[in-house]
Amino acid sequence: MTYVGERAPGLRAPETDSGRATLKDVVAAYVGLTKPRVIELLLLTTVPVMFFAARGVPGLELVVATVIGGTLSAGSASVFNCVYDRDIDEQMRRTRRRALPRHIVSPQAALVFGTVLAIVSTLALGFFVNWLSAGLSLGANAFYVFVYTMLLKRRTTQNIVWGGIAGCFPAMIGWTAVTDQLAWAPVILFLVVFFWTPPHTWALALRYREDYANVDVPMLPVVRPAREVGRQIVIYSWVMVAVSLSLWPIASTGWFYPVAATVLGAVFLVQAHRMHARARGTEDLSLIQPMHLFHSSNLYLSLLFVAVAVDPLISR
């Protein structure tokens, strides 16, 4: 078996059963640095908006270029996040198996990797999509790294509220990729993701609040009781659903989107209220079951943006 790690620059022996990283381990480590599951969610808010902006099916080449550029850009931001947070990632159960805590990839090598991804993504979007989309993508990358990761995350309970802005940009990028200009419709979808992010993230942070507490990251569930977290989740959820419904009159959608948004919103609000009710009487996570809401939030956003893509196809 061929081993790498001691021979290749930027690689170290990881904590594996064999004591060395195979080439497969290293490739998987670099891919893992980009947080592929996060990228999937970001792309799910990009491509449907392209259908909505085109009022039909956008060009295949444009979709492919936008997806590739967006994937590389989001991956770059995640790599920089992993580099900066490697000290706390090593102490948290949820993150200690990442590449940097395991020393499969060195911080220097990861920085180079993230920088290359950022440059290639910006050039790819600029030359093959348009420079407005490229600029928005680069701005989202910078916001996530410098504002959320470096400034807010370890200092305030509002970290994910304002830091989550970076994850809202894909909706605008999908729109500008097709139209090369901004409008109110992508702003509404931007705000949907903005108000969706706190309930989504706080549910996860509630599940791992001991991890965040141990590394002094002041996520809301760390510094507030579960009942208060539940109350905040309910408030943001109601605003999110209201904003999602405003797309109907503002963007003149067909009938399908408002029906889907109403049904999905109602289901999500029921889930949010149920979790809040469970949290009012206990701090026991096994009774609160925050991951139910976390998974529901993923499904909600996915299906809502599918409705965004389907609506113009049905309404034509």
QUIUR-V427227 format. One record per backbone hydrogen bond with DSSP energy under -0.5 kcal/mol. NH is the residue of the N-H (numbers start at 0). CO is the residue of the C=O. E is the energy in kcal/mol with one decimal. If there is no record, write none. Layout:
nh=NH co=CO e=E
nh=NH co=CO e=E
This chain:
nh=3 co=20 e=-2.2
nh=10 co=7 e=-1.4
nh=11 co=102 e=-0.6
nh=11 co=103 e=-0.6
nh=15 co=13 e=-1.7
nh=20 co=3 e=-0.8
nh=21 co=19 e=-0.5
nh=22 co=1 e=-0.6
nh=25 co=21 e=-2.1
nh=26 co=22 e=-2.5
nh=27 co=23 e=-2.4
nh=28 co=24 e=-2.1
nh=29 co=25 e=-2.4
nh=30 co=26 e=-2.4
nh=31 co=27 e=-2.5
nh=32 co=28 e=-1.7
nh=33 co=29 e=-0.7
nh=33 co=30 e=-1.2
nh=34 co=31 e=-1.8
nh=37 co=34 e=-1.0
nh=38 co=34 e=-1.7
nh=39 co=35 e=-2.3
nh=40 co=36 e=-1.4
nh=41 co=37 e=-2.1
nh=42 co=38 e=-2.8
nh=43 co=39 e=-1.5
nh=44 co=40 e=-0.6
nh=44 co=41 e=-1.0
nh=45 co=42 e=-1.0
nh=46 co=42 e=-2.2
nh=49 co=45 e=-1.3
nh=49 co=46 e=-0.6
nh=50 co=46 e=-1.5
nh=51 co=47 e=-2.1
nh=52 co=48 e=-2.9
nh=53 co=49 e=-2.0
nh=54 co=50 e=-0.8
nh=55 co=50 e=-2.0
nh=57 co=55 e=-0.6
nh=62 co=58 e=-2.2
nh=63 co=59 e=-2.7
nh=64 co=60 e=-2.4
nh=65 co=61 e=-2.4
nh=66 co=62 e=-2.7
nh=67 co=63 e=-2.6
nh=68 co=64 e=-2.5
nh=69 co=65 e=-2.8
nh=70 co=66 e=-2.5
nh=71 co=67 e=-2.3
nh=72 co=68 e=-2.2
nh=73 co=69 e=-2.7
nh=74 co=70 e=-2.3
nh=75 co=71 e=-2.1
nh=76 co=72 e=-2.1
nh=77 co=73 e=-2.0
nh=78 co=74 e=-2.2
nh=79 co=75 e=-2.3
nh=80 co=76 e=-2.1
nh=81 co=77 e=-2.4
nh=82 co=78 e=-2.1
nh=83 co=79 e=-2.4
nh=84 co=80 e=-2.4
nh=85 co=82 e=-1.0
nh=88 co=84 e=-2.8
nh=89 co=85 e=-1.3
nh=90 co=87 e=-1.1
nh=91 co=87 e=-0.9
nh=94 co=91 e=-0.8
nh=95 co=91 e=-1.9
nh=97 co=94 e=-2.0
nh=101 co=97 e=-1.6
nh=102 co=99 e=-1.2
nh=103 co=98 e=-2.3
nh=104 co=98 e=-0.8
nh=105 co=9 e=-3.5
nh=109 co=105 e=-2.3
nh=110 co=106 e=-2.3
nh=111 co=107 e=-2.0
nh=112 co=108 e=-2.4
nh=113 co=109 e=-2.9
nh=114 co=110 e=-2.3
nh=115 co=111 e=-2.5
nh=116 co=112 e=-2.3
nh=117 co=113 e=-2.1
nh=118 co=114 e=-2.3
nh=119 co=115 e=-2.8
nh=120 co=116 e=-2.5
nh=121 co=117 e=-2.0
nh=122 co=118 e=-2.3
nh=123 co=119 e=-2.6
nh=124 co=120 e=-2.5
nh=125 co=121 e=-2.4
nh=126 co=122 e=-2.7
nh=127 co=123 e=-2.1
nh=128 co=124 e=-1.7
nh=129 co=124 e=-1.4
nh=133 co=129 e=-1.7
nh=134 co=130 e=-2.5
nh=135 co=131 e=-2.4
nh=136 co=132 e=-2.3
nh=137 co=133 e=-2.4
nh=138 co=134 e=-2.4
nh=139 co=135 e=-2.4
nh=140 co=136 e=-2.1
nh=141 co=137 e=-2.5
nh=142 co=138 e=-2.5
nh=143 co=139 e=-2.3
nh=144 co=140 e=-2.0
nh=145 co=141 e=-2.9
nh=146 co=141 e=-0.6
nh=146 co=142 e=-1.4
nh=147 co=142 e=-2.1
nh=148 co=143 e=-2.6
nh=149 co=144 e=-1.7
nh=151 co=146 e=-2.3
nh=152 co=147 e=-3.0
nh=154 co=151 e=-2.1
nh=155 co=151 e=-1.8
nh=158 co=155 e=-1.4
nh=161 co=157 e=-2.0
nh=162 co=157 e=-0.5
nh=162 co=158 e=-2.3
nh=163 co=159 e=-1.2
nh=164 co=161 e=-1.5
nh=165 co=162 e=-1.3
nh=166 co=163 e=-1.0
nh=167 co=164 e=-1.8
nh=168 co=164 e=-0.7
nh=168 co=165 e=-0.9
nh=170 co=167 e=-1.0
nh=171 co=167 e=-0.6
nh=171 co=168 e=-0.8
nh=172 co=168 e=-2.5
nh=173 co=169 e=-2.7
nh=174 co=170 e=-1.4
nh=175 co=171 e=-2.8
nh=176 co=172 e=-2.2
nh=177 co=173 e=-0.8
nh=177 co=174 e=-0.8
nh=178 co=174 e=-2.5
nh=179 co=175 e=-2.2
nh=186 co=182 e=-1.0
nh=187 co=183 e=-2.3
nh=188 co=184 e=-2.0
nh=189 co=185 e=-2.4
nh=190 co=186 e=-2.2
nh=191 co=187 e=-2.0
nh=192 co=188 e=-1.9
nh=193 co=189 e=-2.0
nh=194 co=190 e=-2.5
nh=195 co=191 e=-1.5
nh=196 co=192 e=-1.9
nh=197 co=193 e=-0.7
nh=198 co=194 e=-0.6
nh=199 co=195 e=-2.0
nh=200 co=196 e=-3.0
nh=201 co=197 e=-3.2
nh=202 co=198 e=-1.6
nh=203 co=199 e=-1.2
nh=204 co=200 e=-3.0
nh=205 co=201 e=-2.2
nh=206 co=202 e=-1.4
nh=207 co=203 e=-1.6
nh=208 co=205 e=-1.0
nh=211 co=207 e=-1.9
nh=212 co=208 e=-2.7
nh=213 co=209 e=-2.3
nh=214 co=210 e=-1.1
nh=215 co=212 e=-1.3
nh=216 co=211 e=-2.6
nh=217 co=215 e=-0.7
nh=218 co=216 e=-2.2
nh=221 co=218 e=-2.1
nh=222 co=218 e=-1.2
nh=222 co=219 e=-0.5
nh=223 co=219 e=-1.7
nh=227 co=224 e=-0.7
nh=228 co=224 e=-1.9
nh=229 co=225 e=-2.8
nh=230 co=226 e=-1.9
nh=231 co=227 e=-2.4
nh=232 co=228 e=-2.3
nh=233 co=229 e=-2.2
nh=234 co=230 e=-2.1
nh=235 co=231 e=-2.5
nh=236 co=232 e=-2.2
nh=237 co=233 e=-2.2
nh=238 co=234 e=-2.0
nh=239 co=235 e=-2.6
nh=240 co=236 e=-2.4
nh=241 co=237 e=-2.2
nh=242 co=238 e=-2.6
nh=243 co=239 e=-2.4
nh=244 co=240 e=-1.8
nh=245 co=241 e=-1.1
nh=246 co=242 e=-0.5
nh=246 co=243 e=-0.9
nh=247 co=244 e=-1.1
nh=248 co=244 e=-0.5
nh=249 co=245 e=-1.9
nh=250 co=246 e=-2.6
nh=251 co=247 e=-0.7
nh=252 co=247 e=-1.3
nh=257 co=253 e=-0.7
nh=258 co=254 e=-1.5
nh=259 co=255 e=-2.6
nh=260 co=256 e=-3.3
nh=261 co=257 e=-2.1
nh=262 co=258 e=-2.3
nh=263 co=259 e=-2.9
nh=264 co=260 e=-2.2
nh=265 co=261 e=-2.4
nh=266 co=262 e=-2.2
nh=267 co=263 e=-2.4
nh=268 co=264 e=-2.6
nh=269 co=265 e=-2.0
nh=270 co=266 e=-2.0
nh=271 co=267 e=-2.6
nh=272 co=268 e=-2.7
nh=273 co=269 e=-2.3
nh=274 co=270 e=-2.1
nh=275 co=271 e=-2.3
nh=276 co=272 e=-2.5
nh=277 co=273 e=-2.2
nh=278 co=274 e=-2.2
nh=279 co=275 e=-1.4
nh=280 co=277 e=-0.7
nh=281 co=278 e=-0.6
nh=284 co=282 e=-0.7
nh=286 co=283 e=-1.3
nh=287 co=283 e=-2.0
nh=288 co=284 e=-2.7
nh=291 co=288 e=-1.2
nh=292 co=288 e=-0.6
nh=293 co=289 e=-1.9
nh=294 co=290 e=-2.5
nh=295 co=291 e=-1.9
nh=296 co=292 e=-2.4
nh=297 co=293 e=-1.6
nh=298 co=294 e=-2.0
nh=299 co=295 e=-2.8
nh=300 co=296 e=-2.4
nh=301 co=297 e=-2.2
nh=302 co=298 e=-2.6
nh=303 co=299 e=-2.5
nh=304 co=300 e=-2.1
nh=305 co=301 e=-1.7
nh=306 co=302 e=-2.1
nh=307 co=303 e=-1.5
nh=308 co=304 e=-1.7
nh=309 co=305 e=-2.5
nh=310 co=306 e=-2.4
nh=311 co=307 e=-0.7
nh=312 co=308 e=-0.6
nh=312 co=309 e=-0.7
nh=313 co=309 e=-2.1
nh=314 co=310 e=-2.4
nh=315 co=311 e=-0.8
